[in-house]
Amino acid sequence: MENVQKALKRFPSHLLAAVQSDIHDLHSTRTQASFLQMRDAVLRKWMEDSRLLAFSQYMSAQWLYGPFSKWQAYATPIGFATTNDPVETFNAVIKRDYTLRRRLKIGTLLRELSACCQDQSLSTPSFQFGVTPRHRSHAV
């Protein structure tokens, strides 16, 4: 969201604070339904202010409807990194599952990265918006 911060620098402080608050509220939504409702309300509010017209079009195309629109807190499964950057999330997977957070010799590193590529190409997890238990617990 570095580009968002750059775009916001040119706004007056009171407008900057309001937009940052809106973005934080969007990020913190707990469900997709509440995000969609809040997204529409925030976009309407931003479009009413002529100073925010270009910014609202950018946010809409890039962050709210575009290819990077899964940055909300509810879109991150429990136990996974909560970074907004998919590259950082992937780096965390490499460190956690393949290098085990240690430096490897080049031959070992290449084998681990090859295994990573094979694993990632085979796994295409679909994101579930609802909670699904893995197993049923037995009553005691």
Backbone torsions as a table, in degrees:
resi	resn	phi	psi	omega
1	MET	NA	18.4	179.3
2	GLU	-61.2	-39.3	178.9
3	ASN	-66.1	-31.6	176.7
4	VAL	-65.1	-44.5	179.2
5	GLN	-62.1	-39.4	177.5
6	LYS	-62.6	-42.7	-179.1
7	ALA	-66.8	-30.4	-177.3
8	LEU	-78.7	-19.7	-175.3
9	LYS	-60.4	-26.2	-175.4
10	ARG	-84.3	-2.9	-178.9
11	PHE	-90.1	153.4	174.5
12	PRO	-61.2	156.2	-173.1
13	SER	-59.9	-38.8	-179.3
14	HIS	-67.5	-36.9	177.8
15	LEU	-72.2	-39.7	177.0
16	LEU	-58.4	-46.5	-179.7
17	ALA	-62.8	-40.3	-179.6
18	ALA	-65.9	-43.5	-179.5
19	VAL	-67.5	-42.8	177.7
20	GLN	-62.0	-37.5	177.1
21	SER	-64.8	-42.0	177.8
22	ASP	-61.7	-44.2	180.0
23	ILE	-64.1	-41.4	177.8
24	HIS	-62.8	-43.0	178.9
25	ASP	-63.0	-40.8	177.1
26	LEU	-62.9	-43.1	-179.9
27	HIS	-63.5	-33.8	-172.9
28	SER	-89.5	2.6	179.4
29	THR	-61.2	151.0	-174.0
30	ARG	-100.4	-16.3	179.8
31	THR	-137.9	161.1	178.0
32	GLN	-65.6	-39.3	-179.4
33	ALA	-61.2	-44.6	179.5
34	SER	-68.1	-33.9	176.4
35	PHE	-63.8	-47.2	-178.4
36	LEU	-61.2	-41.7	178.6
37	GLN	-64.3	-46.4	-179.2
38	MET	-68.3	-38.8	178.7
39	ARG	-57.3	-46.7	-179.4
40	ASP	-63.9	-41.4	179.7
41	ALA	-65.9	-43.1	-179.3
42	VAL	-65.6	-43.3	179.0
43	LEU	-62.4	-41.1	176.6
44	ARG	-59.6	-44.4	-179.9
45	LYS	-62.8	-44.9	-179.5
46	TRP	-65.9	-38.8	-178.3
47	MET	-67.9	-23.6	178.8
48	GLU	-72.2	-22.7	-179.4
49	ASP	-97.8	116.7	-176.1
50	SER	-61.1	-27.7	178.8
51	ARG	-69.1	-23.4	-176.6
52	LEU	-101.3	4.6	-174.9
53	LEU	-59.5	-52.7	-179.6
54	ALA	-64.7	-39.8	179.3
55	PHE	-64.0	-42.8	-179.3
56	SER	-65.9	-35.1	176.4
57	GLN	-66.8	-41.1	177.2
58	TYR	-62.7	-49.6	-179.0
59	MET	-60.9	-41.7	-179.2
60	SER	-63.0	-48.3	-176.9
61	ALA	-71.2	-38.7	-172.3
62	GLN	-92.6	-44.6	-168.5
63	TRP	-112.0	-22.0	-175.8
64	LEU	-103.4	-29.6	178.7
65	TYR	-126.1	-15.4	-173.0
66	GLY	-78.1	-167.4	-176.2
67	PRO	-69.0	-14.3	-179.6
68	PHE	-111.1	41.6	-173.6
69	SER	-94.1	10.0	-179.5
70	LYS	-106.4	50.5	-176.4
71	TRP	-103.7	3.5	-178.5
72	GLN	-77.8	156.2	-177.4
73	ALA	-61.1	-37.0	-178.1
74	TYR	-68.1	-19.6	-177.6
75	ALA	-80.7	-6.5	179.9
76	THR	-100.7	117.6	179.1
77	PRO	-61.3	150.9	179.7
78	ILE	-60.7	135.8	178.5
79	GLY	92.0	-2.9	178.7
80	PHE	-106.7	160.5	179.8
81	ALA	-59.5	142.1	-178.2
82	THR	-100.8	26.5	177.0
83	THR	-70.6	152.8	178.5
84	ASN	-84.8	-9.3	-173.5
85	ASP	-101.9	117.3	179.6
86	PRO	-59.7	-30.3	178.5
87	VAL	-65.7	-42.9	178.5
88	GLU	-65.0	-37.0	177.1
89	THR	-63.5	-42.8	178.5
90	PHE	-65.7	-40.3	175.9
91	ASN	-59.4	-39.0	178.4
92	ALA	-63.5	-38.0	177.5
93	VAL	-63.5	-44.1	179.5
94	ILE	-60.8	-46.5	-179.0
95	LYS	-66.0	-40.8	-176.5
96	ARG	-73.3	-43.5	-170.4
97	ASP	-99.7	-23.0	-171.7
98	TYR	-117.5	-50.4	-178.6
99	THR	-91.6	-12.7	-178.9
100	LEU	53.5	36.1	176.9
101	ARG	57.9	37.6	176.2
102	ARG	-136.0	158.4	177.9
103	ARG	-77.8	135.7	-179.7
104	LEU	-116.8	152.8	173.0
105	LYS	-67.2	156.5	-170.9
106	ILE	-58.1	-40.7	179.2
107	GLY	-63.6	-45.3	178.6
108	THR	-65.1	-41.9	179.3
109	LEU	-60.5	-43.8	179.9
110	LEU	-64.0	-39.0	176.6
111	ARG	-63.6	-43.2	179.8
112	GLU	-65.5	-41.3	178.6
113	LEU	-67.4	-34.6	175.3
114	SER	-64.0	-43.9	176.8
115	ALA	-62.1	-40.0	178.1
116	CYS	-60.7	-46.4	179.9
117	CYS	-61.3	-42.7	178.9
118	GLN	-64.3	-45.7	-179.6
119	ASP	-62.7	-45.0	-177.5
120	GLN	-68.2	-33.1	-179.9
121	SER	-73.6	-24.7	179.7
122	LEU	-86.9	-26.5	-176.1
123	SER	-99.0	123.0	174.8
124	THR	-127.3	76.6	-177.4
125	PRO	-69.4	137.4	175.1
126	SER	-97.4	139.9	-177.7
127	PHE	-78.9	129.5	177.7
128	GLN	-99.4	126.7	179.5
129	PHE	-83.6	-15.8	177.5
130	GLY	-103.9	165.2	179.1
131	VAL	-88.1	126.5	179.3
132	THR	-125.9	116.7	179.5
133	PRO	-69.4	147.1	179.6
134	ARG	-76.7	-36.9	178.4
135	HIS	-149.0	164.4	178.4
136	ARG	-93.4	132.6	176.6
137	SER	-85.6	145.4	-179.3
138	HIS	-89.4	139.7	178.5
139	ALA	-68.7	142.2	-178.8
140	VAL	-94.7	NA	NA
